Amino acid sequence: MEAVEHGRKIYDRFRNSYIVVATLDATAGEVLTTPSRNQPQHATFWKVHGLDVSGSFELALEPDVPQLDDDPLGPA
């Protein structure tokens, strides 16, 4: 959640975004370090091409300013 809080401080789009979370097993993809000066411990998840992991996510945070007709998990 530290990375989310950081992102919401510096990027407007994250303040207006739903934040979702999932626990995926190792066969779903690979985590690679993608550090920056502001986030030296940052990592990015690269999922297996064509693998649908969308059903694994759940809502963690609502947007600071919700938009009308928003659906946090995308279109039905």
DAJOJO-V428201 format. One line per field, one symbol per residue. phi: phi as a letter, one per 20 degrees, with the letter a starting at -180 (. if undefined). psi: psi as a letter, one per 30 degrees, with the letter a starting at -180 (. if undefined). A space follows every 50 residues. Layout:
phi=???
psi=???
This chain:
phi=.fffffgffdcgfffddfddcbddegffrcdcfcfcffcfefccedffgn eedgfeecfdbfffcfegmfcfdnff
psi=feeeeeefefjefffgkkklkljklfffakkkkillefifgklkkjlkkf kjgeffklkekllejkkkgkjfgak.
